[in-house]
Amino acid sequence: MFNFLETVSSLLATVASACARVLLMAIAAMLFVQVVLRYGFSSSLPWPEEASRYLMIWVVMLAGSLLVKDEQLVRVDFFDALWPRGWLKYRNTFFRLLLVVLLALLAWKGMENAMFGMRRQSVTIGISFFWIYLSVPVGAVLMMIQMLALAIKEVLKGPASSGPSILKSEL
């Protein structure tokens, strides 16, 4: 079961990373064209700035799941030495499950907002706000899955014995 969970977690992280990379390249290309048109030809397109803004929201939500998987979120660990080693995994698991509940709430409310956004359209690119707001529940569900995987890993294998980590996550 644990191997299956690790495989699913890695697969989701790979897909999220690939999507985020493609979106970042699209953002860079759109903004490059916009800058060249604006300063080179004194003319600009109306849609690249708005499109890049909405794509950046998707990049942030997708990259959030990578940060959760690699345990790169902010963490206060200077009290860890005061806890008995055996209790750390229970404390950490409790906090991870609490975060899962908060992420589930974010996904639920994010989906409500996405459904509400179906009635509105973006001004310049003309797409429904549903697709823009959908980034929040998608990102929250991806983060929730990664957080659950970490909680199960912690219960089965115990807390990681390493100290502060360097950034392992790469888009």
NUZAGU-279840 format. One line per 8 residues: number of its first residue (from 1); their letters; for each residue x, y, z of N, C-alpha, C. Coordinates in Angstrom, 1 decimal. Example, Ala and Ser with C-alpha at 12.3 -4.5 7.8 and 13.67 -1.06 7.14 Angstrom:
1 = as = 13.2:-5.7:7.8:12.3:-4.5:7.8:13.2:-3.3:7.8 | 12.8:-2.2:7.1:13.7:-1.1:7.1:12.9:0.0:7.9
END
This chain:
1 = mfnfletv = 0.8:-1.2:0.0:0.0:0.0:0.0:0.9:1.3:0.0 | 1.9:1.2:0.8:2.8:2.4:0.9:3.4:2.7:-0.4 | 3.9:1.6:-1.1:4.5:1.8:-2.4:3.5:2.4:-3.4 | 2.3:2.0:-3.4:1.3:2.5:-4.3:1.1:4.0:-4.0 | 1.0:4.3:-2.7:0.8:5.7:-2.3:2.0:6.6:-2.8 | 3.2:6.1:-2.6:4.4:6.8:-3.1:4.4:7.0:-4.6 | 3.9:6.0:-5.3:3.8:6.0:-6.8:2.8:7.1:-7.2 | 1.7:7.1:-6.6:0.6:8.1:-6.9:1.1:9.5:-6.6
9 = ssllatva = 1.7:9.6:-5.5:2.3:10.9:-5.1:3.3:11.4:-6.1 | 4.2:10.6:-6.5:5.3:11.0:-7.4:4.7:11.3:-8.8 | 3.7:10.5:-9.2:3.1:10.7:-10.5:2.3:12.0:-10.5 | 1.6:12.3:-9.5:0.9:13.6:-9.4:1.9:14.8:-9.4 | 3.0:14.6:-8.6:4.0:15.7:-8.6:4.6:15.9:-10.0 | 4.9:14.8:-10.7:5.5:14.9:-12.0:4.5:15.6:-13.0 | 3.3:15.3:-12.9:2.3:15.9:-13.8:2.1:17.4:-13.4 | 2.1:17.7:-12.1:1.9:19.1:-11.7:3.2:19.9:-12.1
17 = sacarvll = 4.3:19.3:-12.0:5.6:20.0:-12.3:5.6:20.3:-13.8 | 5.2:19.3:-14.6:5.2:19.5:-16.1:4.2:20.5:-16.5 | 3.1:20.5:-15.9:2.1:21.6:-16.2:2.6:22.9:-15.8 | 3.1:23.0:-14.6:3.6:24.3:-14.2:4.7:24.8:-15.1 | 5.6:24.0:-15.5:6.7:24.4:-16.4:6.2:24.9:-17.8 | 5.2:24.2:-18.3:4.6:24.6:-19.6:3.9:26.0:-19.4 | 3.2:26.1:-18.3:2.5:27.4:-18.1:3.5:28.5:-17.9 | 4.6:28.3:-17.2:5.6:29.3:-17.0:6.2:29.7:-18.3
25 = maiaamlf = 6.5:28.7:-19.2:7.0:29.0:-20.5:6.0:29.9:-21.3 | 4.7:29.5:-21.2:3.7:30.3:-21.9:3.7:31.7:-21.4 | 3.8:31.9:-20.1:3.7:33.2:-19.5:4.9:34.0:-20.0 | 6.1:33.4:-20.0:7.3:34.1:-20.5:7.2:34.5:-21.9 | 6.7:33.6:-22.8:6.5:33.9:-24.2:5.5:35.0:-24.4 | 4.4:35.0:-23.7:3.4:36.0:-23.9:3.9:37.4:-23.5 | 4.6:37.4:-22.3:5.1:38.7:-21.8:6.2:39.2:-22.7 | 7.0:38.3:-23.2:8.1:38.7:-24.1:7.5:39.4:-25.4
33 = vqvvlryg = 6.6:38.7:-26.0:5.9:39.3:-27.2:5.3:40.6:-26.9 | 4.6:40.7:-25.7:4.0:42.0:-25.3:5.0:43.1:-25.2 | 6.1:42.8:-24.5:7.2:43.8:-24.4:7.8:44.2:-25.7 | 8.0:43.3:-26.6:8.6:43.6:-27.9:7.6:44.5:-28.7 | 6.3:44.1:-28.7:5.3:44.9:-29.4:5.2:46.3:-28.8 | 5.2:46.3:-27.5:4.9:47.7:-26.9:6.1:48.6:-27.1 | 7.3:48.1:-26.8:8.5:49.0:-26.9:9.1:49.0:-28.3 | 9.0:48.0:-29.1:9.6:47.9:-30.4:8.7:48.5:-31.5
41 = fssslpwp = 7.4:48.3:-31.3:6.5:48.7:-32.4:5.4:49.7:-31.9 | 5.5:50.2:-30.6:4.5:51.1:-30.0:3.1:50.6:-30.2 | 2.9:49.4:-30.1:1.6:48.8:-30.1:1.6:47.6:-29.2 | 0.4:47.2:-28.7:0.4:46.1:-27.8:-0.9:45.3:-28.0 | -0.9:44.1:-27.6:-2.1:43.2:-27.6:-2.9:43.4:-26.3 | -4.2:43.3:-26.3:-4.9:43.5:-25.1:-5.0:42.4:-24.1 | -4.6:41.2:-24.5:-4.9:40.0:-23.7:-3.7:39.4:-22.9 | -2.4:39.6:-23.3:-1.3:38.8:-22.7:-1.2:39.1:-21.2
49 = eeasrylm = -1.4:40.3:-20.7:-1.2:40.6:-19.3:-2.2:39.9:-18.5 | -3.5:39.9:-18.9:-4.5:39.3:-18.2:-4.4:37.7:-18.2 | -4.0:37.2:-19.4:-3.8:35.8:-19.5:-2.6:35.3:-18.6 | -1.6:36.1:-18.6:-0.4:35.7:-17.8:-0.7:35.8:-16.3 | -1.5:36.7:-15.9:-2.0:36.8:-14.5:-2.7:35.5:-14.1 | -3.6:35.1:-14.9:-4.4:33.9:-14.6:-3.6:32.7:-14.7 | -2.7:32.6:-15.6:-1.9:31.4:-15.7:-0.9:31.3:-14.5 | -0.5:32.5:-14.0:0.4:32.5:-12.8:-0.3:32.0:-11.6
57 = iwvvmlag = -1.6:32.2:-11.5:-2.4:31.6:-10.4:-2.4:30.1:-10.5 | -2.5:29.6:-11.7:-2.4:28.1:-11.8:-1.1:27.6:-11.5 | 0.0:28.3:-11.9:1.4:27.9:-11.5:1.6:27.8:-10.0 | 1.1:28.8:-9.3:1.3:28.9:-7.9:0.5:27.7:-7.2 | -0.7:27.4:-7.6:-1.5:26.4:-7.0:-0.9:25.0:-7.3 | -0.4:24.8:-8.6:0.3:23.5:-8.9:1.6:23.4:-8.2 | 2.4:24.4:-8.1:3.7:24.4:-7.4:3.5:24.2:-5.9 | 2.4:24.6:-5.3:2.1:24.4:-3.9:2.1:22.9:-3.5
65 = sllvkdeq = 1.6:22.1:-4.4:1.6:20.6:-4.1:3.0:20.1:-4.2 | 3.9:20.6:-5.0:5.3:20.2:-5.0:6.0:20.6:-3.7 | 5.7:21.7:-3.2:6.3:22.2:-2.0:5.8:21.3:-0.8 | 4.5:20.9:-0.8:4.0:20.1:0.2:4.7:18.7:0.2 | 4.8:18.2:-1.0:5.4:16.8:-1.2:6.9:16.8:-0.7 | 7.6:17.9:-1.0:9.0:17.9:-0.6:9.2:18.5:0.8 | 8.1:18.8:1.5:8.1:19.3:2.9:8.9:20.6:2.9 | 8.6:21.5:2.0:9.3:22.8:1.9:8.5:24.0:2.4
73 = lvrvdffd = 7.4:23.7:3.1:6.6:24.8:3.7:7.2:25.3:5.0 | 6.8:26.4:5.4:7.3:27.0:6.6:7.0:26.1:7.8 | 8.0:25.9:8.6:7.8:25.0:9.8:8.6:25.5:11.0 | 8.0:25.4:12.1:8.7:25.7:13.4:9.1:24.4:14.0 | 10.4:24.2:14.1:10.9:23.0:14.6:11.9:23.1:15.8 | 12.0:24.3:16.4:12.9:24.5:17.5:12.4:23.8:18.8 | 11.1:23.5:18.9:10.6:22.8:20.0:10.7:21.3:19.9 | 11.1:20.8:18.8:11.1:19.4:18.5:12.0:18.6:19.5
81 = alwprgwl = 13.1:19.3:19.9:14.0:18.6:20.9:13.4:18.4:22.3 | 12.3:19.2:22.6:11.6:19.0:23.9:10.6:17.9:23.9 | 10.2:17.4:22.7:9.3:16.3:22.6:10.0:14.9:22.6 | 9.5:13.9:23.2:10.1:12.6:23.1:10.0:12.2:21.6 | 11.0:11.5:21.1:11.1:11.2:19.7:9.8:10.3:19.3 | 9.3:9.5:20.1:8.2:8.6:19.8:6.9:9.4:19.6 | 6.8:10.6:20.2:5.6:11.4:20.2:5.6:12.3:18.9 | 6.8:12.6:18.4:6.8:13.5:17.3:6.0:13.0:16.1
89 = kyrntffr = 6.0:11.7:15.8:5.2:11.3:14.7:3.7:11.5:14.9 | 3.3:11.3:16.1:1.8:11.5:16.4:1.5:13.0:16.3 | 2.3:13.8:16.9:2.1:15.3:16.8:2.1:15.7:15.3 | 3.1:15.3:14.6:3.2:15.7:13.2:2.0:15.2:12.4 | 1.6:14.0:12.6:0.5:13.4:11.9:-0.8:14.2:12.2 | -1.0:14.5:13.5:-2.1:15.3:13.9:-2.2:16.6:13.1 | -1.0:17.3:13.1:-1.0:18.6:12.4:-1.2:18.4:10.9 | -0.7:17.4:10.3:-0.9:17.1:8.9:-2.4:16.8:8.6
97 = lllvvlla = -3.0:16.1:9.5:-4.4:15.8:9.3:-5.3:17.0:9.4 | -4.8:17.9:10.3:-5.5:19.2:10.5:-5.4:20.0:9.2 | -4.2:20.0:8.6:-4.0:20.7:7.4:-4.9:20.1:6.2 | -5.0:18.8:6.3:-5.9:18.1:5.3:-7.3:18.6:5.4 | -7.8:18.7:6.6:-9.1:19.3:6.8:-9.2:20.7:6.3 | -8.2:21.5:6.5:-8.3:22.9:6.0:-8.2:22.9:4.5 | -7.4:22.1:3.9:-7.3:22.0:2.5:-8.6:21.5:1.9 | -9.3:20.6:2.5:-10.6:20.1:2.1:-11.6:21.2:2.1
105 = llawkgme = -11.5:22.1:3.1:-12.4:23.2:3.2:-12.1:24.2:2.0 | -10.8:24.4:1.8:-10.4:25.3:0.7:-10.8:24.7:-0.6 | -10.7:23.4:-0.8:-11.2:22.8:-2.1:-12.7:23.0:-2.3 | -13.4:22.8:-1.2:-14.9:22.9:-1.2:-15.3:24.3:-1.5 | -14.8:25.3:-0.8:-15.1:26.7:-1.0:-14.6:27.2:-2.4 | -13.5:26.7:-2.8:-12.9:27.0:-4.1:-13.8:26.5:-5.2 | -14.4:25.3:-5.1:-15.3:24.8:-6.1:-16.6:25.6:-6.1 | -17.0:26.1:-5.0:-18.2:26.9:-4.9:-17.9:28.2:-5.7
113 = namfgmrr = -16.7:28.8:-5.5:-16.4:30.0:-6.2:-16.3:29.8:-7.7 | -15.7:28.6:-8.1:-15.6:28.3:-9.5:-16.9:28.1:-10.2 | -17.9:27.5:-9.4:-19.2:27.4:-10.0:-19.9:28.7:-10.1 | -19.6:29.6:-9.2:-20.2:31.0:-9.2:-19.6:31.7:-10.4 | -18.3:31.4:-10.7:-17.6:32.1:-11.8:-18.0:31.7:-13.2 | -18.8:30.7:-13.3:-19.3:30.2:-14.6:-20.2:31.3:-15.2 | -20.8:32.2:-14.4:-21.7:33.2:-14.9:-20.9:34.5:-15.4 | -19.6:34.5:-15.2:-18.9:35.7:-15.6:-17.8:35.3:-16.6
121 = qsvtigis = -17.4:36.3:-17.4:-16.3:36.0:-18.4:-15.2:37.0:-18.2 | -14.0:36.6:-18.5:-12.9:37.5:-18.5:-13.1:38.6:-19.6 | -12.6:39.8:-19.3:-12.8:40.9:-20.3:-12.1:40.7:-21.6 | -10.8:40.5:-21.6:-10.1:40.5:-22.8:-9.9:39.1:-23.4 | -9.8:38.0:-22.6:-9.6:36.7:-23.2:-10.9:36.0:-23.4 | -11.9:36.4:-22.8:-13.3:35.9:-23.1:-13.5:34.5:-22.6 | -12.8:34.0:-21.6:-13.1:32.7:-21.1:-13.8:32.8:-19.8 | -14.5:31.8:-19.4:-15.3:31.8:-18.2:-14.4:31.8:-17.0
129 = ffwiylsv = -14.8:32.6:-15.9:-14.0:32.6:-14.7:-13.9:31.3:-14.0 | -14.8:30.3:-14.4:-14.8:29.0:-13.9:-13.4:28.4:-14.0 | -12.8:28.5:-15.2:-11.5:27.9:-15.5:-10.4:28.6:-14.7 | -10.5:29.9:-14.4:-9.5:30.6:-13.6:-9.7:30.2:-12.1 | -10.9:30.2:-11.6:-11.1:29.9:-10.2:-10.9:28.4:-9.9 | -11.0:27.6:-11.0:-10.8:26.1:-10.8:-9.4:25.8:-10.2 | -8.5:26.7:-10.4:-7.1:26.5:-9.9:-7.1:26.2:-8.4 | -7.9:26.9:-7.7:-7.9:26.8:-6.2:-8.3:25.4:-5.8
137 = pvgavlmm = -9.5:24.8:-6.2:-9.8:23.5:-5.7:-8.8:22.4:-6.3 | -8.4:22.6:-7.5:-7.4:21.6:-8.1:-6.1:21.6:-7.2 | -5.6:22.8:-7.0:-4.4:22.9:-6.2:-4.6:22.4:-4.8 | -5.7:22.7:-4.2:-6.0:22.3:-2.8:-6.1:20.7:-2.7 | -6.7:20.1:-3.7:-6.9:18.7:-3.7:-5.5:18.0:-3.9 | -4.7:18.6:-4.8:-3.3:18.1:-5.0:-2.5:18.2:-3.7 | -2.6:19.3:-3.0:-1.9:19.5:-1.8:-2.4:18.5:-0.7 | -3.7:18.3:-0.7:-4.3:17.4:0.3:-3.8:16.0:0.1
145 = iqmlalai = -3.8:15.6:-1.2:-3.2:14.2:-1.4:-1.8:14.1:-1.0 | -1.0:15.1:-1.3:0.4:15.0:-0.8:0.5:15.1:0.7 | -0.3:15.8:1.3:-0.3:15.9:2.8:-0.7:14.6:3.4 | -1.7:13.9:2.9:-2.1:12.6:3.3:-1.0:11.6:3.2 | -0.4:11.6:2.0:0.8:10.7:1.8:1.9:10.9:2.8 | 2.1:12.2:3.2:3.2:12.5:4.2:2.7:12.0:5.6 | 1.4:12.2:5.9:0.9:11.7:7.2:1.1:10.2:7.3 | 0.7:9.5:6.3:0.8:8.0:6.3:2.2:7.6:6.3
153 = kevlkgpa = 3.1:8.2:5.6:4.5:7.9:5.6:5.1:8.1:7.0 | 4.7:9.2:7.7:5.2:9.5:9.0:4.7:8.5:10.0 | 3.5:8.0:9.9:3.0:7.0:10.8:3.7:5.7:10.6 | 4.0:5.3:9.4:4.6:4.0:9.1:6.1:4.0:9.3 | 6.8:5.1:9.0:8.2:5.2:9.1:8.8:6.0:10.2 | 7.9:6.8:10.8:8.4:7.8:11.9:8.8:9.1:11.3 | 9.1:10.0:12.1:9.6:11.4:11.7:10.9:11.3:11.0 | 11.1:12.2:10.1:12.5:12.2:9.4:13.5:12.7:10.4
161 = ssgpsilk = 14.7:12.1:10.3:15.7:12.4:11.3:16.6:13.5:10.9 | 16.4:14.0:9.6:17.3:15.0:9.1:16.9:16.4:9.7 | 17.9:17.3:9.7:17.6:18.6:10.1:16.9:19.5:9.1 | 17.1:20.8:9.1:16.5:21.6:8.1:17.0:21.2:6.7 | 16.0:21.2:5.8:16.4:20.8:4.5:16.6:21.9:3.5 | 17.4:21.7:2.5:17.5:22.7:1.4:16.3:22.5:0.4 | 16.1:23.4:-0.4:15.0:23.3:-1.4:15.2:22.1:-2.3 | 14.4:21.1:-2.2:14.4:19.9:-3.1:13.5:20.0:-4.3
169 = sel = 12.5:20.9:-4.2:11.5:21.0:-5.2:12.0:21.9:-6.4 | 11.8:21.4:-7.6:12.1:22.2:-8.7:10.9:22.2:-9.7 | 10.6:23.3:-10.2:9.6:23.3:-11.2:10.2:22.8:-12.5
END
